[in-house]
Amino acid sequence: MGEEPSVPVPRLRTAISVETDGWAHFDYVRMPDYRWGIFLVPKSGERTIGFGDNLGQPAWDDVPGEHRNALRRIIVTQADTEPASVEQQRQLGKVAPSIYDLRNLFQVNVEEGRHLWAMVYLLHRHFGRDGREEAEELLARRSGSSDKPRILNAFNEPIDDWLSFFMFAMFTDRDGKYQLAALAESGFDPLARTTRFMLTEEAHHLFVGEMGVDRVVQRTAGLMREGKEPRKEGAIPLDIIQRYLNQWFTLSLDLFGGEVSSNAADFFAAGLKGRFREDDLAEHKAMGQSYRLEVPENGKLVEENVPLRNAMNEVLRDEYVKDCQRAVDRWNKTLAKNGVQGLSLALPHRRFHRGVGPHSTAKFDPQGRMMSEAEFEAHKDEWLINEADRKYVKSVMNGVFERGKMASFIAPPAKGINGMPVDFEYVRAPGS
């Protein structure tokens, strides 16, 4: 037998329990030796369905025949995102900005793999031959493939630099938080219990994204405070950061689906997929209520009131946008703390650069103003990632693997992982 390839050895968190305290173990693990478990939060008495037409009925331990196809579709769509992100990020380790960040990349990837395993378990356990066939198809699809791409467009986008990775973890993984939270309300109890535990792991992924962008902003702002030109110092200018923000935020908005959706209404009515923190809401049937939308029609925006159940995608998207705004406010505080005046980052309007729903039928600027396609094309490179941006950002992606050192475009984190210092040996070299 030949020698085994050299593999870095990161210090990783491994889920070992569903208990609130002590649910994870930290230690150095060779990547081929990392093991996935299947974790469902424990049953808590006789759970009932918390919303929709089946409100108050016992939750299902087995798949109801009338909801089999819908539940399979929901699980497959969620499952497909998990390996997709690993495929998108598979080359990033070569240009990691620090071993702290390299360790976080490994952590995110192994947990996305575990989340795939969790969804595949549900398919195998509850959907028989159909479930096994769907699980095989999950392995056949590939991110960015022209023949068998991943189901959702954002998971076919290239991620070959760390600014894209941080934006993905910030915005696209944050969509995952809200999708998982909605599924954690499901009347299908194995799905609800599985996704609740997945949310425990997902929190770190969101931290990696939000604080990763914050550290990029901090580095740029610090140089500006010193009167230095970020480009000359190998940092990333704010206008490029804004374009990356615009692109990844809008791609992630599409993941919620169309603003008006009969599928979303059916899923809610059946008790398959709820709202964010459904238990905190005053009512749980969403009947006799409406949601006001502005949609393009004949070259202008018109108001439309739709039944609330049909607007469930938009209701979930509302919560997501509020959460994203909180993070952008953090980044702007970082700019202000560094004395940057008159410049800030901003979420584009949710009508901007949409690929699904009514807003995909027209063109809008980042402030949400309708415009012609010619006007949009003339300004597109000012608002979205352009080739010059990609080329420059890739030029500063130089791997840094010395303890405590950081690449030129990013500031050190405020603290390390699991109580360890920033200059801890988060990843050991192969063979060490």
MILO-658209 format. One record per residue (C-alpha): residue number from 0; residue in three letters; y, x, z negated. Coordinates in nm, 4 decimals, decimal comma. Each point is the difference from the previous one (the first is absolute). Example, Ala and Ser with C-alpha at 12.3 -4.5 7.8 and 13.67 -1.06 7.14 Angstrom:
BEGIN
ATOM   num   residu         yy         xx         zz
ATOM     0      ALA    -0,4500     1,2300    -0,7800
ATOM     1      SER     0,3440     0,1370     0,0660
! end
This chain:
BEGIN
ATOM   num   residu         yy         xx         zz
ATOM     0      MET     0,0000     0,0000     0,0000
ATOM     1      GLY     0,3550     0,1153     0,0737
ATOM     2      GLU     0,2661     0,0459    -0,2635
ATOM     3      GLU     0,1772    -0,3127    -0,1210
ATOM     4      PRO     0,3592    -0,0228     0,1294
ATOM     5      SER     0,2741     0,1062    -0,2397
ATOM     6      VAL     0,1443    -0,3038    -0,1752
ATOM     7      PRO     0,3024    -0,0099    -0,2355
ATOM     8      VAL    -0,0737    -0,1290    -0,3492
ATOM     9      PRO     0,2686    -0,2434    -0,1238
ATOM    10      ARG     0,0355    -0,1344    -0,3531
ATOM    11      LEU    -0,0585    -0,3700     0,0576
ATOM    12      ARG    -0,0068    -0,3272    -0,1859
ATOM    13      THR    -0,3375    -0,1721     0,0246
ATOM    14      ALA    -0,0399    -0,3623    -0,1055
ATOM    15      ILE    -0,2795    -0,0263    -0,2565
ATOM    16      SER     0,0652    -0,3312    -0,1751
ATOM    17      VAL     0,1839    -0,3308     0,0261
ATOM    18      GLU     0,1357     0,0308    -0,3540
ATOM    19      THR     0,3784     0,0253    -0,0363
ATOM    20      ASP    -0,0276     0,3162    -0,2089
ATOM    21      GLY    -0,2001     0,2887     0,1373
ATOM    22      TRP    -0,0709    -0,1568     0,3392
ATOM    23      ALA     0,0304     0,3317     0,1833
ATOM    24      HIS    -0,1144     0,3589    -0,0436
ATOM    25      PHE     0,1956     0,3060     0,1224
ATOM    26      ASP    -0,1783     0,3164     0,1092
ATOM    27      TYR    -0,0425     0,2388     0,2908
ATOM    28      VAL    -0,2222    -0,1553     0,2649
ATOM    29      ARG    -0,1124     0,1429     0,3319
ATOM    30      MET     0,0863    -0,2642     0,2577
ATOM    31      PRO    -0,3605    -0,0398     0,1267
ATOM    32      ASP    -0,1078    -0,0578    -0,3615
ATOM    33      TYR     0,2495    -0,2788    -0,0753
ATOM    34      ARG    -0,1881    -0,3214    -0,0759
ATOM    35      TRP     0,1157    -0,3590     0,0435
ATOM    36      GLY    -0,0898    -0,2764    -0,2396
ATOM    37      ILE     0,0159    -0,3781     0,0341
ATOM    38      PHE     0,2324    -0,1474    -0,2622
ATOM    39      LEU     0,0801    -0,3644    -0,0696
ATOM    40      VAL     0,2086    -0,0950    -0,3012
ATOM    41      PRO    -0,2167    -0,1826    -0,2559
ATOM    42      LYS    -0,0301    -0,3763     0,0097
ATOM    43      SER     0,2286    -0,1717    -0,2466
ATOM    44      GLY    -0,1618    -0,3274    -0,0993
ATOM    45      GLU    -0,0411    -0,2722     0,2591
ATOM    46      ARG     0,2760     0,0757     0,2472
ATOM    47      THR     0,1506    -0,2849     0,2020
ATOM    48      ILE     0,1837    -0,0006     0,3318
ATOM    49      GLY     0,3703     0,0359    -0,0701
ATOM    50      PHE     0,1663    -0,1527     0,3059
ATOM    51      GLY    -0,0348    -0,2181     0,3076
ATOM    52      ASP    -0,2028    -0,3145     0,0544
ATOM    53      ASN    -0,2808     0,1286    -0,2246
ATOM    54      LEU     0,2309     0,0693    -0,2946
ATOM    55      GLY    -0,1947    -0,0150    -0,3268
ATOM    56      GLN    -0,3446     0,0053     0,1618
ATOM    57      PRO    -0,2493     0,2712    -0,1065
ATOM    58      ALA     0,0439     0,3272     0,1887
ATOM    59      TRP    -0,2798     0,0836     0,2444
ATOM    60      ASP    -0,2536     0,2729    -0,0753
ATOM    61      ASP    -0,1490    -0,0467     0,3461
ATOM    62      VAL     0,1676    -0,0579     0,3346
ATOM    63      PRO     0,0538    -0,3725     0,0697
ATOM    64      GLY    -0,1454    -0,0814     0,3407
ATOM    65      GLU     0,3156    -0,1709     0,1228
ATOM    66      HIS     0,2086     0,3104    -0,0779
ATOM    67      ARG    -0,2468     0,2645     0,1140
ATOM    68      ASN     0,1766     0,0964     0,3234
ATOM    69      ALA     0,3464     0,0054    -0,1560
ATOM    70      LEU    -0,1103     0,2145    -0,2939
ATOM    71      ARG    -0,1846     0,2408     0,2271
ATOM    72      ARG     0,3121     0,0359     0,2145
ATOM    73      ILE     0,2179     0,0653    -0,3062
ATOM    74      ILE    -0,2370     0,2646    -0,1382
ATOM    75      VAL    -0,0518     0,1749     0,3348
ATOM    76      THR     0,3744     0,0214     0,0652
ATOM    77      GLN     0,0612     0,1523    -0,3428
ATOM    78      ALA    -0,2986     0,2329     0,0331
ATOM    79      ASP     0,1136     0,1280     0,3394
ATOM    80      THR     0,3235     0,1389    -0,1441
ATOM    81      GLU    -0,1769     0,2267    -0,2493
ATOM    82      PRO    -0,1717     0,2553     0,2285
ATOM    83      ALA     0,2828    -0,0347     0,2525
ATOM    84      SER     0,2523     0,1686    -0,2282
ATOM    85      VAL    -0,2407     0,2879    -0,0685
ATOM    86      GLU    -0,0426     0,0475     0,3750
ATOM    87      GLN     0,3768    -0,0029     0,0499
ATOM    88      GLN     0,0539     0,2664    -0,2677
ATOM    89      ARG    -0,2974     0,2250     0,0677
ATOM    90      GLN     0,2015     0,3037     0,1207
ATOM    91      LEU     0,2746    -0,0041    -0,2629
ATOM    92      GLY    -0,1726     0,2341    -0,2434
ATOM    93      LYS     0,0671     0,2937     0,2319
ATOM    94      VAL     0,3757    -0,0388    -0,0475
ATOM    95      ALA     0,0161    -0,1253    -0,3596
ATOM    96      PRO     0,3407     0,0767    -0,1575
ATOM    97      SER    -0,1674     0,1077    -0,3270
ATOM    98      ILE    -0,3395    -0,0033    -0,1661
ATOM    99      TYR     0,1333    -0,2824    -0,2213
ATOM   100      ASP     0,0495    -0,2074     0,3157
ATOM   101      LEU    -0,3297     0,1150     0,1495
ATOM   102      ARG    -0,1776    -0,1241    -0,3105
ATOM   103      ASN     0,1758    -0,3370     0,0310
ATOM   104      LEU    -0,1029    -0,0274     0,3651
ATOM   105      PHE    -0,3632     0,0599    -0,0953
ATOM   106      GLN     0,0301    -0,2563    -0,2809
ATOM   107      VAL     0,1413    -0,2677     0,2274
ATOM   108      ASN    -0,2644     0,0665     0,2642
ATOM   109      VAL    -0,3025    -0,0135    -0,2297
ATOM   110      GLU     0,1245    -0,3224    -0,1564
ATOM   111      GLU     0,0619    -0,1606     0,3382
ATOM   112      GLY    -0,3594     0,0940     0,0762
ATOM   113      ARG    -0,1121    -0,1676    -0,3214
ATOM   114      HIS     0,1960    -0,3117     0,0929
ATOM   115      LEU    -0,1868    -0,0132     0,3306
ATOM   116      TRP    -0,3251     0,0299    -0,1939
ATOM   117      ALA     0,1100    -0,2860    -0,2291
ATOM   118      MET     0,0671    -0,2298     0,2964
ATOM   119      VAL    -0,3240     0,1012     0,1726
ATOM   120      TYR    -0,1874    -0,0872    -0,3195
ATOM   121      LEU     0,1390    -0,3542     0,0203
ATOM   122      LEU    -0,0996    -0,0281     0,3667
ATOM   123      HIS    -0,3547     0,1221    -0,0671
ATOM   124      ARG    -0,0468    -0,1917    -0,3227
ATOM   125      HIS     0,1385    -0,3377     0,1052
ATOM   126      PHE    -0,0042    -0,0308     0,3802
ATOM   127      GLY    -0,3519     0,0976     0,1046
ATOM   128      ARG    -0,0577     0,1275     0,3525
ATOM   129      ASP     0,3508    -0,0954     0,1136
ATOM   130      GLY     0,1436     0,2076    -0,2823
ATOM   131      ARG    -0,2151     0,3008     0,0855
ATOM   132      GLU     0,1062    -0,0194     0,3642
ATOM   133      GLU     0,3656    -0,0196    -0,0988
ATOM   134      ALA    -0,0483     0,3038    -0,2240
ATOM   135      GLU    -0,1416     0,1971     0,2931
ATOM   136      GLU     0,3010    -0,0966     0,2109
ATOM   137      LEU     0,2274     0,1435    -0,2687
ATOM   138      LEU    -0,1589     0,3376     0,0725
ATOM   139      ALA     0,0268    -0,0461     0,3774
ATOM   140      ARG     0,3765    -0,0590     0,0054
ATOM   141      ARG     0,2378     0,2973    -0,0143
ATOM   142      SER     0,3710     0,0260    -0,0682
ATOM   143      GLY     0,1884     0,0453     0,3271
ATOM   144      SER    -0,3088    -0,0456     0,2173
ATOM   145      SER     0,0638    -0,1476     0,3443
ATOM   146      ASP    -0,3483    -0,1565     0,0000
ATOM   147      LYS    -0,0504    -0,1172    -0,3590
ATOM   148      PRO     0,3263     0,0211    -0,1930
ATOM   149      ARG     0,0517    -0,1208    -0,3533
ATOM   150      ILE     0,0836    -0,3701    -0,0356
ATOM   151      LEU     0,3620     0,0324    -0,1198
ATOM   152      ASN     0,2573     0,1946     0,2015
ATOM   153      ALA     0,1511     0,2016    -0,2863
ATOM   154      PHE    -0,3423     0,1577    -0,0532
ATOM   155      ASN    -0,0070     0,1357     0,3542
ATOM   156      GLU     0,3290     0,1887    -0,0361
ATOM   157      PRO    -0,0174     0,3810    -0,0159
ATOM   158      ILE     0,0678     0,1648    -0,3362
ATOM   159      ASP     0,0292     0,3698     0,0725
ATOM   160      ASP     0,2824     0,0969    -0,2359
ATOM   161      TRP     0,0598    -0,0502    -0,3710
ATOM   162      LEU     0,3133    -0,2096     0,0353
ATOM   163      SER    -0,2106    -0,2536     0,1905
ATOM   164      PHE    -0,2685     0,0241    -0,2679
ATOM   165      PHE     0,2463    -0,0659    -0,2809
ATOM   166      MET     0,1545    -0,2914     0,1921
ATOM   167      PHE    -0,3469    -0,1390     0,0714
ATOM   168      ALA    -0,1007     0,0238    -0,3672
ATOM   169      MET     0,3322    -0,1556    -0,0997
ATOM   170      PHE     0,0163    -0,2883     0,2482
ATOM   171      THR    -0,3429    -0,0556     0,1559
ATOM   172      ASP    -0,2011     0,0537    -0,3173
ATOM   173      ARG     0,2490    -0,2288    -0,1738
ATOM   174      ASP    -0,1000    -0,2756     0,2413
ATOM   175      GLY    -0,3523     0,0697    -0,1258
ATOM   176      LYS     0,1167    -0,0602    -0,3562
ATOM   177      TYR     0,1217    -0,3489     0,0888
ATOM   178      GLN    -0,3021    -0,0867     0,2134
ATOM   179      LEU    -0,2342     0,1109    -0,2793
ATOM   180      ALA     0,2048    -0,1918    -0,2576
ATOM   181      ALA    -0,0280    -0,3169     0,2109
ATOM   182      LEU    -0,3763     0,0518     0,0361
ATOM   183      ALA    -0,0305     0,0652    -0,3741
ATOM   184      GLU     0,0884    -0,3704    -0,0396
ATOM   185      SER    -0,2869    -0,1062     0,2284
ATOM   186      GLY    -0,2389    -0,2753    -0,0973
ATOM   187      PHE    -0,2820     0,2246     0,1284
ATOM   188      ASP    -0,0529     0,1793    -0,3297
ATOM   189      PRO    -0,1692     0,3220     0,1230
ATOM   190      LEU     0,2950     0,0620     0,2340
ATOM   191      ALA     0,2547    -0,0712    -0,2736
ATOM   192      ARG    -0,1721     0,2291    -0,2495
ATOM   193      THR    -0,0397     0,2792     0,2572
ATOM   194      THR     0,3617    -0,0016     0,1150
ATOM   195      ARG     0,1341    -0,0080    -0,3551
ATOM   196      PHE    -0,1622     0,3340    -0,0667
ATOM   197      MET     0,1165     0,1375     0,3355
ATOM   198      LEU     0,3570    -0,0734    -0,1099
ATOM   199      THR    -0,0491     0,2351    -0,2954
ATOM   200      GLU    -0,0641     0,2883     0,2403
ATOM   201      GLU     0,2604    -0,1121     0,2543
ATOM   202      ALA     0,2861     0,0550    -0,2460
ATOM   203      HIS    -0,0327     0,3784     0,0340
ATOM   204      HIS     0,0145    -0,0229     0,3796
ATOM   205      LEU     0,3312    -0,1846    -0,0223
ATOM   206      PHE     0,1287     0,2599    -0,2460
ATOM   207      VAL    -0,0891     0,2783     0,2453
ATOM   208      GLY     0,1992    -0,1712     0,2748
ATOM   209      GLU     0,3054    -0,1089    -0,1963
ATOM   210      MET     0,0423     0,3267    -0,1873
ATOM   211      GLY    -0,0894     0,2060     0,3065
ATOM   212      VAL     0,2923    -0,1502     0,1922
ATOM   213      ASP     0,2184     0,0397    -0,3092
ATOM   214      ARG    -0,0799     0,3723    -0,0134
ATOM   215      VAL     0,0854     0,0402     0,3709
ATOM   216      VAL     0,3309    -0,1800    -0,0631
ATOM   217      GLN     0,0638     0,2111    -0,3100
ATOM   218      ARG    -0,0484     0,3248     0,1918
ATOM   219      THR     0,2357    -0,1099     0,2789
ATOM   220      ALA     0,2607    -0,1310    -0,2437
ATOM   221      GLY    -0,0136     0,3174    -0,2071
ATOM   222      LEU     0,0767     0,2111     0,3057
ATOM   223      MET     0,2857    -0,2313     0,0986
ATOM   224      ARG     0,1443     0,0340    -0,3510
ATOM   225      GLU     0,0005     0,3771     0,0488
ATOM   226      GLY     0,1820    -0,0394     0,3319
ATOM   227      LYS    -0,3025     0,1070     0,2024
ATOM   228      GLU    -0,1259    -0,1513     0,3239
ATOM   229      PRO    -0,3498    -0,1456    -0,0658
ATOM   230      ARG    -0,1299     0,0958     0,3459
ATOM   231      LYS     0,0921     0,3644    -0,0506
ATOM   232      GLU    -0,1974     0,0005    -0,3256
ATOM   233      GLY    -0,3118    -0,1660     0,1426
ATOM   234      ALA     0,0714    -0,3338    -0,1701
ATOM   235      ILE     0,0116    -0,3448     0,1607
ATOM   236      PRO     0,3421    -0,1579     0,0712
ATOM   237      LEU     0,0710    -0,3485    -0,1306
ATOM   238      ASP     0,0294    -0,1551     0,3462
ATOM   239      ILE    -0,3570     0,1050     0,0796
ATOM   240      ILE    -0,1222    -0,1300    -0,3368
ATOM   241      GLN     0,1684    -0,3333     0,0793
ATOM   242      ARG    -0,1732    -0,0262     0,3381
ATOM   243      TYR    -0,3393     0,0701    -0,1572
ATOM   244      LEU     0,0786    -0,2642    -0,2621
ATOM   245      ASN     0,0965    -0,2523     0,2696
ATOM   246      GLN    -0,3175     0,0554     0,1971
ATOM   247      TRP    -0,2550    -0,0071    -0,2811
ATOM   248      PHE     0,1641    -0,2899    -0,1843
ATOM   249      THR     0,0032    -0,2201     0,3094
ATOM   250      LEU    -0,3542     0,0936     0,1025
ATOM   251      SER    -0,1084    -0,0960    -0,3499
ATOM   252      LEU     0,1869    -0,3323     0,0081
ATOM   253      ASP    -0,2231    -0,1008     0,2914
ATOM   254      LEU    -0,3109     0,0441    -0,2151
ATOM   255      PHE     0,0806    -0,3231    -0,1837
ATOM   256      GLY    -0,0430    -0,1993     0,3222
ATOM   257      GLY     0,2223    -0,2568     0,1647
ATOM   258      GLU     0,2686    -0,1843    -0,1931
ATOM   259      VAL    -0,1676    -0,3328     0,0780
ATOM   260      SER    -0,3789     0,0049    -0,0238
ATOM   261      SER    -0,2586    -0,2767    -0,0034
ATOM   262      ASN    -0,2597     0,2569    -0,1117
ATOM   263      ALA     0,2095     0,0885    -0,3049
ATOM   264      ALA     0,0330    -0,3706    -0,0785
ATOM   265      ASP    -0,3760    -0,0515     0,0321
ATOM   266      PHE    -0,0801     0,3036    -0,2173
ATOM   267      PHE     0,2322    -0,1278    -0,2735
ATOM   268      ALA    -0,1240    -0,3583     0,0192
ATOM   269      ALA    -0,3634     0,1120    -0,0268
ATOM   270      GLY     0,0681     0,2301    -0,2961
ATOM   271      LEU    -0,0869     0,3180     0,1910
ATOM   272      LYS     0,3314     0,1884    -0,0213
ATOM   273      GLY     0,2821    -0,0760    -0,2407
ATOM   274      ARG     0,3547     0,1135    -0,0576
ATOM   275      PHE     0,1174     0,3088    -0,1856
ATOM   276      ARG    -0,0535    -0,0586    -0,3729
ATOM   277      GLU    -0,0979    -0,3606     0,0572
ATOM   278      ASP    -0,0542    -0,0538    -0,3735
ATOM   279      ASP     0,3706     0,0599    -0,0658
ATOM   280      LEU     0,1111    -0,2798     0,2337
ATOM   281      ALA     0,0949    -0,3472    -0,1204
ATOM   282      GLU    -0,2258    -0,1866     0,2425
ATOM   283      HIS    -0,3058     0,0958     0,2006
ATOM   284      LYS    -0,0458    -0,2503     0,2828
ATOM   285      ALA     0,3102     0,0669     0,2133
ATOM   286      MET     0,0015    -0,3577     0,1242
ATOM   287      GLY     0,3103    -0,1927     0,1042
ATOM   288      GLN     0,2096     0,3186     0,0115
ATOM   289      SER     0,1579     0,1886     0,2864
ATOM   290      TYR     0,1176     0,3506     0,0830
ATOM   291      ARG     0,3150     0,0617     0,2030
ATOM   292      LEU    -0,0215     0,2503     0,2848
ATOM   293      GLU     0,2408     0,1227     0,2639
ATOM   294      VAL    -0,1788     0,0481     0,3315
ATOM   295      PRO     0,1216     0,0973     0,3479
ATOM   296      GLU     0,0276    -0,2829     0,2488
ATOM   297      ASN     0,1778     0,0054     0,3374
ATOM   298      GLY     0,1913     0,3157    -0,0831
ATOM   299      LYS     0,1183    -0,0972    -0,3472
ATOM   300      LEU    -0,1308    -0,0394    -0,3536
ATOM   301      VAL    -0,0816    -0,3502    -0,1171
ATOM   302      GLU    -0,1085    -0,1242    -0,3404
ATOM   303      GLU    -0,3465    -0,1426    -0,0363
ATOM   304      ASN    -0,1625    -0,1554    -0,3049
ATOM   305      VAL    -0,3760     0,0476    -0,0082
ATOM   306      PRO    -0,2562    -0,1289    -0,2512
ATOM   307      LEU    -0,0310     0,2524    -0,2826
ATOM   308      ARG    -0,3724     0,0467     0,0552
ATOM   309      ASN     0,0640     0,1060     0,3590
ATOM   310      ALA     0,2508     0,2584    -0,1260
ATOM   311      MET    -0,2365     0,1764    -0,2420
ATOM   312      ASN     0,0186     0,3251     0,1983
ATOM   313      GLU     0,3770    -0,0073    -0,0350
ATOM   314      VAL    -0,0193    -0,0848    -0,3706
ATOM   315      LEU    -0,2129     0,3108    -0,0550
ATOM   316      ARG     0,2305     0,2054     0,2237
ATOM   317      ASP     0,2975    -0,1069    -0,2161
ATOM   318      GLU    -0,1601     0,1636    -0,3046
ATOM   319      TYR    -0,0787     0,3116     0,2012
ATOM   320      VAL     0,3578     0,0384     0,1265
ATOM   321      LYS     0,1375    -0,0291    -0,3546
ATOM   322      ASP    -0,2363     0,2751    -0,1140
ATOM   323      CYS     0,0978     0,2238     0,2927
ATOM   324      GLN     0,3694    -0,0537    -0,0760
ATOM   325      ARG    -0,0580     0,1169    -0,3571
ATOM   326      ALA    -0,1427     0,3279     0,1341
ATOM   327      VAL     0,2883     0,0498     0,2453
ATOM   328      ASP     0,2417    -0,0550    -0,2890
ATOM   329      ARG    -0,1781     0,2844    -0,1811
ATOM   330      TRP     0,0476     0,2315     0,2994
ATOM   331      ASN     0,3692    -0,0881     0,0180
ATOM   332      LYS     0,0374     0,0805    -0,3694
ATOM   333      THR    -0,1481     0,3411     0,0788
ATOM   334      LEU     0,2669     0,0470     0,2670
ATOM   335      ALA     0,2739    -0,1062    -0,2414
ATOM   336      LYS    -0,1275     0,2299    -0,2769
ATOM   337      ASN     0,0329     0,2873     0,2443
ATOM   338      GLY     0,3581    -0,0895     0,0847
ATOM   339      VAL    -0,0668    -0,1377     0,3483
ATOM   340      GLN     0,2850    -0,2419     0,0685
ATOM   341      GLY     0,0309    -0,2574     0,2768
ATOM   342      LEU    -0,3596     0,0342     0,1179
ATOM   343      SER    -0,2990    -0,2087    -0,1008
ATOM   344      LEU    -0,3380    -0,1169     0,1220
ATOM   345      ALA    -0,0650    -0,3656     0,0773
ATOM   346      LEU    -0,2808    -0,2333     0,0919
ATOM   347      PRO     0,0535    -0,1404     0,3491
ATOM   348      HIS     0,0102    -0,3764     0,0376
ATOM   349      ARG    -0,3439    -0,1576     0,0144
ATOM   350      ARG     0,0783    -0,1317     0,3497
ATOM   351      PHE     0,0369     0,3552     0,1328
ATOM   352      HIS    -0,2788     0,1654     0,2047
ATOM   353      ARG    -0,2605    -0,2663    -0,0596
ATOM   354      GLY    -0,3277    -0,0126     0,1889
ATOM   355      VAL    -0,1337    -0,3349    -0,1244
ATOM   356      GLY     0,1500    -0,3393    -0,0753
ATOM   357      PRO     0,3042    -0,1734     0,1502
ATOM   358      HIS     0,2269     0,3026    -0,0418
ATOM   359      SER    -0,2218     0,2001     0,2342
ATOM   360      THR     0,1229    -0,2209     0,2859
ATOM   361      ALA     0,3573     0,1342    -0,0187
ATOM   362      LYS     0,1838     0,3253    -0,0735
ATOM   363      PHE     0,2058     0,0638    -0,3129
ATOM   364      ASP     0,1956     0,2911    -0,1429
ATOM   365      PRO    -0,0726     0,1339    -0,3528
ATOM   366      GLN     0,2526    -0,2476    -0,1431
ATOM   367      GLY    -0,1945    -0,2899     0,1523
ATOM   368      ARG     0,2487    -0,0819     0,2770
ATOM   369      MET    -0,1540    -0,1256     0,3228
ATOM   370      MET     0,0587     0,2164     0,3059
ATOM   371      SER    -0,1209     0,0434     0,3551
ATOM   372      GLU    -0,2987     0,2156     0,0834
ATOM   373      ALA     0,2275     0,2381     0,1912
ATOM   374      GLU     0,2234     0,0425    -0,3062
ATOM   375      PHE    -0,3028     0,0613    -0,2197
ATOM   376      GLU    -0,1409     0,2632     0,2356
ATOM   377      ALA     0,3376     0,1737     0,0147
ATOM   378      HIS     0,0064     0,0409    -0,3791
ATOM   379      LYS    -0,3715     0,0228    -0,0819
ATOM   380      ASP     0,0026     0,3763    -0,0577
ATOM   381      GLU     0,2760    -0,0445    -0,2595
ATOM   382      TRP    -0,2143    -0,2419    -0,2008
ATOM   383      LEU    -0,3651     0,0993     0,0453
ATOM   384      ILE    -0,1901     0,3283    -0,0031
ATOM   385      ASN     0,0677     0,1871     0,3229
ATOM   386      GLU    -0,1675     0,3019     0,1553
ATOM   387      ALA     0,2673     0,2393    -0,1252
ATOM   388      ASP    -0,0596    -0,1281    -0,3542
ATOM   389      ARG    -0,3754     0,0485     0,0294
ATOM   390      LYS     0,0442     0,3497     0,1388
ATOM   391      TYR     0,2393     0,1064    -0,2747
ATOM   392      VAL    -0,2009    -0,1519    -0,2849
ATOM   393      LYS    -0,3191     0,1636     0,1274
ATOM   394      SER     0,1845     0,3337     0,0159
ATOM   395      VAL     0,0557    -0,0029    -0,3782
ATOM   396      MET    -0,3597    -0,0956    -0,0797
ATOM   397      ASN    -0,1217     0,3370    -0,1226
ATOM   398      GLY    -0,2893    -0,0009    -0,2442
ATOM   399      VAL     0,0818     0,1374    -0,3463
ATOM   400      PHE    -0,3053     0,0794    -0,2129
ATOM   401      GLU     0,1418     0,2233    -0,2747
ATOM   402      ARG     0,0072    -0,1540    -0,3475
ATOM   403      GLY     0,3360    -0,1540    -0,0896
ATOM   404      LYS     0,1556     0,0672     0,3423
ATOM   405      MET     0,1422    -0,2722     0,2267
ATOM   406      ALA     0,0732    -0,0254     0,3711
ATOM   407      SER     0,3625     0,0232     0,1120
ATOM   408      PHE     0,0438    -0,3751     0,0524
ATOM   409      ILE    -0,1100    -0,1305    -0,3398
ATOM   410      ALA     0,1034     0,0357    -0,3651
ATOM   411      PRO    -0,2572     0,0572    -0,2764
ATOM   412      PRO    -0,1262    -0,3088    -0,1842
ATOM   413      ALA     0,1514    -0,0770    -0,3397
ATOM   414      LYS    -0,3403     0,0419    -0,1648
ATOM   415      GLY    -0,3605     0,0718     0,0861
ATOM   416      ILE    -0,3094    -0,2190     0,0174
ATOM   417      ASN    -0,1907    -0,1135    -0,3105
ATOM   418      GLY     0,2177     0,2000    -0,2372
ATOM   419      MET    -0,0396     0,3272     0,1886
ATOM   420      PRO     0,3007     0,2191     0,0909
ATOM   421      VAL     0,1443     0,0003     0,3507
ATOM   422      ASP    -0,1319     0,3530     0,0631
ATOM   423      PHE    -0,3550    -0,0900    -0,1035
ATOM   424      GLU    -0,2844     0,1004     0,2333
ATOM   425      TYR    -0,0524    -0,3506     0,1396
ATOM   426      VAL    -0,2199     0,1272     0,2821
ATOM   427      ARG    -0,2245     0,3016    -0,0244
ATOM   428      ALA    -0,0581     0,2135     0,3051
ATOM   429      PRO    -0,3405    -0,0226     0,1710
ATOM   430      GLY    -0,2598     0,2098    -0,1761
ATOM   431      SER     0,1999     0,0338    -0,3229
! end
